[in-house]
């Protein structure tokens, strides 16, 4: 945490390949059921600035820029190429780039008997682009967009952390949540998110290596107060996180991370994410 009146900056560039498959059998123009096979690359640049307010307290703002590359193909039930009557109704080959919801937070930290305790309350500001109900539009035979860049609501968040440096090893545990308490103007309500990690970091001169075990749970999204038959119906992931960082003179610390799911539980037909890479800079 920076000293009072001082700034600290960081940026994280992350990316993940995502694969989605499901059978469409409720299309307004549907002749026969067919497969939607969708491949996306989702990348995000999170820029964070933290200013010290007083000892143990700071103000932080994170601005995310998100890029989504979407590629779609259709197959019949025998998994052969298929062209639906209106192929651009649900998905299309496109690349989208927008700012997502900004996060404001006030991290607090205090040393207690050799441990560092942290609390990080915050709130997201709904400036990311949102879309009207894609299921309602699809049922009416109208083109629509499933990709959201925000929730359209002010969502409170809370992070808790505890860490201890012992014999050159930093031990840490964190917990966090982000709640969506009401519907946006399109009557969309994103699912609540809960997460926890436990990890260690070892410094070796100008290098550091870290490993952690992380858990993430995301609740089902709702449209008009109802959970739909498709979309994000709820998922839980247990992932291994590995990272290697290096301090570069006059530029800061650069860290390359990989997050690899080892156990995934999903409701319905949902996305498959094999790995998430990130490159983090801080100074």
C-alpha positions as CSV (number, residue, x, y, z in Angstrom):
1,X,0.0,0.0,0.0
2,X,1.5,3.4,-0.9
3,X,2.3,6.0,1.7
4,X,0.0,8.9,2.3
5,X,-0.1,11.2,-0.8
6,X,1.8,8.7,-2.9
7,X,0.5,6.8,-6.0
8,X,1.0,3.1,-7.0
9,X,0.2,1.9,-10.4
10,X,-0.4,-1.6,-11.9
11,X,-1.8,-3.1,-15.1
12,X,-2.9,-6.7,-15.8
13,X,-3.4,-8.1,-19.3
14,X,-5.3,-11.4,-19.3
15,X,-6.6,-13.7,-22.0
16,X,-8.5,-16.9,-22.3
17,X,-9.8,-19.2,-25.1
18,X,-13.4,-20.2,-24.5
19,X,-15.4,-22.9,-26.3
20,X,-19.2,-23.2,-26.2
21,X,-21.4,-25.8,-27.7
22,X,-25.2,-26.3,-27.5
23,X,-28.1,-27.6,-29.5
24,X,-30.6,-24.9,-30.7
25,X,-34.1,-26.4,-30.8
26,X,-36.3,-23.4,-30.0
27,X,-35.5,-21.1,-32.8
28,X,-38.2,-18.9,-34.2
29,X,-37.2,-19.9,-37.7
30,X,-36.0,-23.4,-36.7
31,X,-36.5,-26.2,-39.3
32,X,-34.5,-28.8,-37.5
33,X,-32.4,-28.8,-34.3
34,X,-28.8,-27.9,-34.9
35,X,-25.5,-27.3,-33.1
36,X,-24.1,-23.9,-32.2
37,X,-20.3,-24.3,-32.0
38,X,-18.7,-21.0,-30.7
39,X,-15.1,-20.1,-30.1
40,X,-14.2,-16.9,-28.3
41,X,-11.0,-15.3,-27.2
42,X,-11.7,-12.9,-24.3
43,X,-8.9,-10.6,-23.3
44,X,-8.9,-7.7,-20.8
45,X,-6.6,-4.9,-19.7
46,X,-7.2,-3.8,-16.1
47,X,-5.4,-0.5,-15.3
48,X,-5.3,0.3,-11.5
49,X,-4.2,3.4,-9.7
50,X,-3.9,3.4,-5.9
51,X,-3.4,6.6,-3.8
52,X,-2.4,6.5,-0.1
53,X,-4.8,8.4,2.1
54,X,-3.3,7.8,5.5
55,X,-1.2,5.0,7.0
56,X,-3.0,1.7,6.3
57,X,-5.7,3.2,4.1
58,X,-5.9,4.1,0.4
59,X,-8.3,4.8,-2.5
60,X,-8.2,2.6,-5.6
61,X,-9.7,2.8,-9.1
62,X,-9.6,0.0,-11.7
63,X,-10.6,0.6,-15.3
64,X,-11.1,-2.5,-17.4
65,X,-10.9,-2.6,-21.2
66,X,-12.3,-5.8,-22.7
67,X,-11.9,-7.3,-26.2
68,X,-14.0,-10.3,-27.3
69,X,-13.2,-12.1,-30.6
70,X,-16.2,-14.3,-31.6
71,X,-16.2,-17.0,-34.2
72,X,-19.3,-19.2,-34.8
73,X,-20.1,-22.2,-37.0
74,X,-23.2,-24.4,-37.2
75,X,-23.5,-28.2,-37.5
76,X,-26.5,-30.5,-37.9
77,X,-27.0,-33.3,-35.4
78,X,-24.6,-35.6,-37.4
79,X,-22.0,-32.9,-36.8
80,X,-21.8,-31.9,-40.4
81,X,-21.7,-28.2,-41.6
82,X,-25.1,-26.7,-41.6
83,X,-26.4,-23.2,-42.6
84,X,-29.5,-22.2,-40.6
85,X,-32.2,-20.0,-42.3
86,X,-30.9,-16.9,-40.5
87,X,-27.3,-17.6,-39.4
88,X,-26.8,-14.1,-37.9
89,X,-29.8,-14.3,-35.7
90,X,-28.0,-15.6,-32.6
91,X,-24.3,-15.2,-33.2
92,X,-22.0,-13.7,-35.8
93,X,-18.2,-13.5,-36.5
94,X,-17.3,-10.3,-34.9
95,X,-14.7,-8.6,-32.6
96,X,-16.0,-6.3,-29.9
97,X,-14.0,-3.8,-27.8
98,X,-15.5,-1.7,-25.0
99,X,-14.8,-0.5,-21.5
100,X,-16.3,-2.6,-18.8
101,X,-17.6,-1.6,-15.4
102,X,-15.1,0.5,-13.3
103,X,-14.3,-0.6,-9.8
104,X,-13.8,1.9,-6.9
105,X,-12.4,0.5,-3.7
106,X,-10.8,1.6,-0.4
107,X,-8.2,-1.0,0.7
108,X,-7.4,-1.0,4.4
109,X,-4.5,-2.9,6.0
110,X,-3.2,-3.3,9.5
111,X,-0.3,-5.4,11.0
112,X,-1.3,-7.6,13.9
113,X,1.2,-9.9,15.7
114,X,3.3,-10.5,12.7
115,X,0.4,-10.9,10.3
116,X,-1.0,-8.3,7.8
117,X,-4.8,-8.1,7.8
118,X,-6.6,-6.4,4.9
119,X,-10.1,-5.4,4.1
120,X,-11.1,-4.0,0.7
121,X,-14.6,-2.8,0.3
122,X,-15.7,-1.5,-3.1
123,X,-18.4,-0.8,-5.6
124,X,-18.6,-1.2,-9.4
125,X,-19.8,1.7,-11.5
126,X,-22.1,0.6,-14.4
127,X,-20.5,2.2,-17.4
128,X,-20.0,-1.1,-19.4
129,X,-22.3,-1.7,-22.4
130,X,-25.3,-3.8,-21.7
131,X,-27.8,-5.6,-24.0
132,X,-31.5,-6.3,-23.9
133,X,-32.9,-9.8,-23.3
134,X,-31.3,-12.0,-26.0
135,X,-33.7,-14.9,-25.2
136,X,-36.8,-12.7,-25.6
137,X,-35.5,-11.3,-28.9
138,X,-34.5,-14.7,-30.2
139,X,-37.9,-16.1,-29.5
140,X,-39.4,-13.3,-31.6
141,X,-37.0,-14.0,-34.5
142,X,-35.0,-10.8,-34.0
143,X,-31.2,-10.4,-34.1
144,X,-29.6,-10.1,-30.6
145,X,-26.4,-10.0,-28.7
146,X,-25.4,-12.3,-25.8
147,X,-22.1,-10.6,-24.8
148,X,-22.4,-8.1,-22.0
149,X,-19.7,-5.7,-21.0
150,X,-21.3,-4.7,-17.7
151,X,-24.1,-5.5,-15.3
152,X,-25.9,-2.2,-15.6
153,X,-26.1,-2.0,-11.8
154,X,-24.0,-0.6,-8.9
155,X,-22.6,-3.8,-7.4
156,X,-20.9,-3.8,-3.9
157,X,-17.8,-5.9,-3.4
158,X,-15.7,-7.0,-0.4
159,X,-12.2,-8.5,-0.2
160,X,-10.5,-9.9,2.9
161,X,-6.9,-11.0,3.1
162,X,-4.4,-12.2,5.6
163,X,-0.6,-12.7,5.0
164,X,2.6,-13.4,6.8
165,X,6.2,-13.2,5.7
166,X,8.3,-16.0,7.3
167,X,11.8,-17.0,6.2
168,X,11.6,-15.4,2.8
169,X,8.2,-17.0,2.0
170,X,5.0,-14.9,1.9
171,X,2.0,-17.0,3.0
172,X,-1.4,-15.5,2.1
173,X,-5.1,-16.3,2.0
174,X,-7.9,-14.2,0.5
175,X,-11.7,-14.2,0.2
176,X,-13.9,-11.9,-2.0
177,X,-17.4,-11.5,-3.1
178,X,-19.3,-9.3,-5.5
179,X,-23.1,-9.0,-5.2
180,X,-25.7,-8.0,-7.7
181,X,-28.6,-6.8,-5.7
182,X,-31.2,-5.7,-8.3
183,X,-32.1,-5.7,-12.0
184,X,-30.8,-3.3,-14.6
185,X,-32.9,-1.3,-17.0
186,X,-33.2,-4.4,-19.3
187,X,-34.4,-6.5,-16.3
188,X,-31.1,-8.4,-16.3
189,X,-29.5,-9.4,-13.0
190,X,-26.0,-10.9,-13.1
191,X,-25.2,-13.7,-10.6
192,X,-23.3,-13.1,-7.4
193,X,-19.6,-14.1,-7.4
194,X,-17.7,-15.6,-4.5
195,X,-14.0,-16.5,-4.5
196,X,-11.1,-17.6,-2.2
197,X,-7.4,-18.3,-2.6
198,X,-4.6,-19.7,-0.5
199,X,-1.0,-19.4,-1.8
200,X,2.7,-18.8,-1.2
201,X,5.2,-16.5,-2.8
202,X,9.0,-17.0,-2.6
203,X,11.4,-14.2,-3.4
204,X,14.7,-15.1,-5.0
205,X,16.7,-11.9,-5.5
206,X,15.1,-10.0,-8.4
207,X,12.8,-13.0,-9.1
208,X,9.7,-14.3,-7.3
209,X,7.7,-17.5,-7.8
210,X,4.2,-18.0,-6.6
211,X,1.6,-20.8,-6.5
212,X,-1.9,-20.8,-5.2
213,X,-5.1,-22.8,-5.1
214,X,-8.2,-20.8,-6.0
215,X,-12.0,-21.4,-5.8
216,X,-14.6,-19.3,-7.7
217,X,-18.4,-19.7,-7.6
218,X,-20.7,-17.8,-9.8
219,X,-24.5,-17.9,-9.3
220,X,-27.0,-18.0,-12.2
221,X,-28.0,-14.9,-14.1
222,X,-31.6,-13.9,-14.3
223,X,-33.8,-12.2,-16.8
224,X,-37.1,-10.6,-15.6
225,X,-36.5,-12.4,-12.3
226,X,-36.2,-15.9,-14.0
227,X,-33.3,-18.2,-14.7
228,X,-33.3,-19.2,-18.4
229,X,-32.6,-22.6,-19.9
230,X,-29.4,-21.3,-21.4
231,X,-26.7,-18.7,-20.6
232,X,-24.8,-18.6,-17.2
233,X,-26.8,-21.0,-15.1
234,X,-24.2,-21.2,-12.3
235,X,-20.7,-22.7,-12.1
236,X,-17.9,-23.5,-9.6
237,X,-14.2,-23.8,-10.5
238,X,-11.2,-25.0,-8.5
239,X,-8.0,-23.9,-10.1
240,X,-4.3,-24.1,-9.7
241,X,-2.5,-20.7,-10.2
242,X,1.2,-20.5,-11.1
243,X,3.3,-17.3,-11.5
244,X,6.8,-16.1,-12.1
245,X,7.9,-12.5,-11.7
246,X,11.0,-10.4,-12.2
247,X,11.9,-7.0,-11.0
248,X,13.3,-4.8,-13.8
249,X,15.3,-1.7,-12.8
250,X,13.4,1.6,-13.3
251,X,10.3,-0.1,-14.8
252,X,8.8,-2.2,-12.0
253,X,7.9,-5.9,-11.5
254,X,6.6,-8.0,-14.3
255,X,4.8,-11.3,-13.5
256,X,3.5,-14.0,-15.9
257,X,0.6,-16.0,-14.4
258,X,-1.4,-19.1,-15.5
259,X,-4.7,-20.2,-14.0
260,X,-5.6,-23.8,-14.8
261,X,-9.0,-25.3,-13.7
262,X,-8.6,-28.7,-12.2
263,X,-12.3,-29.3,-11.1
264,X,-15.3,-27.6,-12.7
265,X,-18.9,-28.0,-11.9
266,X,-21.4,-26.3,-14.2
267,X,-25.2,-26.3,-14.5
268,X,-26.4,-27.0,-18.0
269,X,-24.3,-26.5,-21.2
270,X,-21.7,-23.9,-20.4
271,X,-18.3,-22.6,-21.5
272,X,-15.1,-24.6,-21.3
273,X,-12.1,-22.5,-20.3
274,X,-8.9,-24.6,-20.4
275,X,-6.5,-21.9,-19.1
276,X,-6.3,-18.2,-18.3
277,X,-3.0,-16.3,-18.9
278,X,-2.2,-12.9,-17.5
279,X,0.8,-10.6,-17.6
280,X,0.9,-8.1,-14.6
281,X,3.0,-5.0,-14.2
282,X,3.3,-3.0,-11.0
283,X,5.5,-0.3,-9.5
